[in-house]
């Protein structure tokens, strides 16, 4: 579960960051902070090409960009991410309802000890919801489990699936990452309309194909990787 934090108070930012990192280390549940910043513009830059599963924002970020406007931006592209607001401005909690942000929680940060307890309980609930995503049919994600980790993968982030040399395992190729997990290719070939079984050992995401060498039967992907297509199945890619 990827986490983003935006808090203009550097002391508060480090406190929240440390609490989350300690919890993730103790639980060993795959939580990781992918961005922790005092600058909301860095969050907007992050959102241009990526997204997280859980966001912790202050409302007042001492900037023209507020935590509320960040939440609205996130909701435009991700209706299921968890939004958590940590602030001293209890009177502003109504804004999360006015802007229909469906925040998971609203934490008042007056007392450090209470803040830590509240953070931990909210993290547990966010992770519980994260694990449930794979059970929802209307979500554009699928869930895989690697050693000690659960991953919710956006269909659009898949480049191809490859049968692993290891028995009953699959290698999932993402843009800059490979994930190996137990499974059968046939269970994934009909998972999304862009997925195509191009070879007995590969399922490719058509939307990620850069070009195809039909003579050598090689598929070149947008991320620089290649996979292969059989003579029998290449016609389905050339339509």
C-alpha positions as a printed Julia matrix, in Angstrom:
239×3 Matrix{Float64}:
   0.0     0.0     0.0
   1.64    3.23   -1.2
   1.27    6.34    0.97
   1.69   10.08    0.31
   2.0    12.7     3.06
   1.74   16.46    2.62
   2.16   18.62    5.75
   3.58   22.16    5.83
   4.95   21.79    9.39
   8.23   19.88    9.0
   8.18   18.66   12.63
   4.65   17.33   12.18
   5.59   15.81    8.81
   8.47   13.88   10.37
   6.25   12.74   13.24
   3.62   11.34   10.91
   6.26    9.81    8.64
   8.05    8.1    11.54
   4.8     6.7    12.95
   3.85    5.19    9.59
   7.35    3.83    8.89
   7.59    2.2    12.34
   4.18    0.6    11.94
   5.03   -0.68    8.45
   8.32   -2.14    9.71
   6.71   -3.89   12.69
   3.78   -5.28   10.7
   5.88   -6.03    7.58
   2.73   -5.58    5.5
   4.13   -3.85    2.43
   3.15   -0.31    3.36
   5.58    2.27    2.01
   5.76    6.04    1.85
   6.32    7.06   -1.76
   6.26   10.81   -1.1
   6.51   12.94    2.06
   6.63   16.68    1.42
   5.77   20.13    2.73
   5.05   21.34   -0.8
   1.64   20.54   -2.36
   3.04   21.25   -5.82
   5.19   18.12   -5.43
   2.01   16.14   -4.82
   0.46   17.53   -8.01
   3.63   16.6    -9.93
   3.45   13.09   -8.47
  -0.2    12.76   -9.53
   0.62   13.57  -13.15
   2.17   10.16  -13.67
   1.23    8.11  -10.64
  -1.03    7.61   -7.69
  -0.94    6.17   -4.2
  -3.4     4.12   -2.19
  -3.6     6.38    0.86
  -3.01   10.13    1.32
  -2.41   12.05    4.55
  -2.93   15.81    4.13
  -3.15   18.87    6.3
  -5.95   21.17    5.14
  -4.02   24.43    5.49
  -0.66   23.92    3.75
   0.46   27.59    3.92
   0.08   27.64    0.15
  -2.58   28.63   -2.34
  -3.05   24.88   -2.89
  -4.94   23.4     0.07
  -5.37   19.84    1.24
  -8.98   20.08    0.05
  -7.95   20.99   -3.5
  -5.42   18.13   -3.47
  -8.18   15.77   -2.4
 -10.43   17.01   -5.23
  -7.62   16.4    -7.72
  -7.15   12.86   -6.46
 -10.87   12.13   -6.66
 -10.88   13.11  -10.33
  -8.7    10.1   -11.16
  -9.13    7.76   -8.21
 -12.51    7.33   -6.47
 -11.31    4.63   -4.07
  -8.02    5.94   -2.63
  -8.12    6.64    1.1
  -7.95   10.32    2.07
  -7.0    11.23    5.64
  -6.85   14.82    6.92
  -4.58   15.73    9.84
  -5.09   19.31   11.0
  -5.57   21.74   13.85
  -8.57   23.22   12.04
 -11.44   21.07   13.3
 -13.9    23.7    12.12
 -12.89   23.01    8.5
 -13.87   19.34    8.49
 -17.2    20.23    6.83
 -15.28   21.08    3.64
 -14.53   17.41    3.02
 -18.29   16.84    2.84
 -19.05   19.9     0.72
 -16.48   18.81   -1.85
 -17.63   15.16   -1.64
 -14.15   13.85   -0.9
 -15.33   10.83    1.11
 -12.42   11.15    3.54
 -11.59    8.06    5.56
 -10.84   10.1     8.67
 -10.26   13.58   10.04
  -7.57   13.67   12.74
  -7.0    16.62   15.07
  -3.26   16.97   15.8
  -3.29   18.9    19.09
  -1.97   16.05   21.25
   1.0    14.0    19.9
   0.07   10.86   21.88
  -3.54   10.93   20.74
  -2.38   11.7    17.21
  -0.18    8.58   17.16
  -3.0     6.32   18.4
  -5.43    7.79   15.9
  -2.91    7.46   13.08
  -2.36    3.79   13.85
  -6.08    2.98   13.98
  -6.62    4.83   10.7
  -3.7     3.02    9.05
  -5.17   -0.32   10.08
  -8.54    0.6     8.59
  -6.94    1.92    5.39
  -4.99   -1.31    4.98
  -8.12   -3.4     5.67
  -9.9    -1.54    2.87
  -6.89   -1.93    0.61
  -7.0    -5.7     1.03
 -10.71   -5.75    0.17
 -10.26   -4.0    -3.19
  -9.53   -7.26   -4.98
 -13.0    -8.53   -4.04
 -14.81   -5.69   -5.85
 -15.91   -6.35   -9.43
 -16.4    -2.7   -10.4
 -12.8    -1.63   -9.64
 -10.23   -1.38  -12.44
  -7.65   -3.31  -10.42
  -6.76   -6.91   -9.69
  -5.03   -8.32   -6.68
  -1.97  -10.56   -6.45
  -0.03  -11.85   -3.47
   3.72  -12.19   -3.35
   5.72  -13.33   -0.34
   4.22  -11.46    2.61
   2.7    -8.75    0.38
  -0.64   -7.95   -1.22
  -0.59   -5.8    -4.37
  -3.55   -4.07   -6.02
  -2.55   -3.58   -9.64
  -4.22   -1.17  -12.07
  -5.03   -2.91  -15.34
  -3.49    0.04  -17.21
  -0.13   -0.51  -15.47
   0.34   -4.04  -16.82
   2.73   -4.57  -19.73
   2.67   -8.35  -19.9
   2.43  -11.58  -17.93
   5.1   -14.23  -18.37
   5.09  -17.85  -17.28
   7.95  -18.2   -14.79
  10.51  -21.01  -15.04
   9.47  -21.72  -11.46
   6.62  -24.18  -11.1
   3.11  -22.62  -11.15
   4.4   -19.06  -11.02
   3.82  -15.94  -13.13
   6.06  -12.9   -13.61
   4.05   -9.71  -13.9
   5.88   -7.02  -15.88
   5.04   -3.43  -14.91
   6.76   -0.31  -16.22
   9.79   -0.5   -13.92
   9.05   -3.53  -11.76
   8.62   -7.29  -11.95
   6.43   -9.18   -9.48
   6.51  -12.99   -9.25
   3.52  -14.79   -7.78
   1.75  -18.14   -7.82
  -0.89  -18.49  -10.52
  -1.85  -19.76  -13.97
  -1.77  -17.64  -17.11
  -5.18  -18.87  -18.22
  -6.73  -17.18  -15.17
  -5.58  -13.77  -16.43
  -6.07  -13.86  -20.21
  -9.73  -12.74  -19.96
  -9.24  -10.39  -17.04
  -9.33   -7.27  -19.23
 -10.27   -6.54  -22.83
  -6.72   -5.34  -23.62
  -5.06   -8.55  -22.4
  -4.24  -11.0   -25.19
  -2.78  -14.5   -24.92
  -0.11  -14.16  -27.6
   1.96  -17.22  -26.72
   1.74  -20.21  -24.42
   4.11  -18.35  -22.08
   2.86  -14.75  -22.47
  -0.18  -12.51  -22.11
   0.41   -9.02  -23.47
  -1.43   -5.76  -22.84
  -2.3    -4.55  -26.35
  -2.32   -0.9   -25.2
   1.38   -1.12  -24.24
   2.65   -2.48  -27.56
   5.07   -0.18  -29.4
   5.54   -2.34  -32.47
   5.66   -5.96  -33.64
   8.34   -7.73  -35.66
   6.11  -10.22  -37.47
   9.05  -12.01  -39.09
  10.86  -12.74  -35.82
   7.58  -12.8   -33.88
   8.8   -10.33  -31.25
   6.59   -7.79  -29.49
   8.27   -4.56  -28.4
   6.67   -2.82  -25.42
   6.58    0.88  -24.53
   8.86    0.31  -21.52
  11.65   -1.18  -23.64
  10.95   -4.83  -22.82
  10.05   -7.54  -25.29
   7.89  -10.63  -25.25
   7.05  -13.17  -27.94
   4.08  -14.14  -30.07
   3.44  -17.51  -31.66
   2.88  -17.98  -35.39
  -0.65  -19.16  -34.69
  -1.65  -16.23  -32.48
   0.06  -13.32  -34.24
  -2.97  -12.73  -36.47
  -4.97  -11.68  -33.43
  -2.51   -8.84  -32.8
  -2.31   -7.66  -36.41
  -6.04   -6.88  -36.7
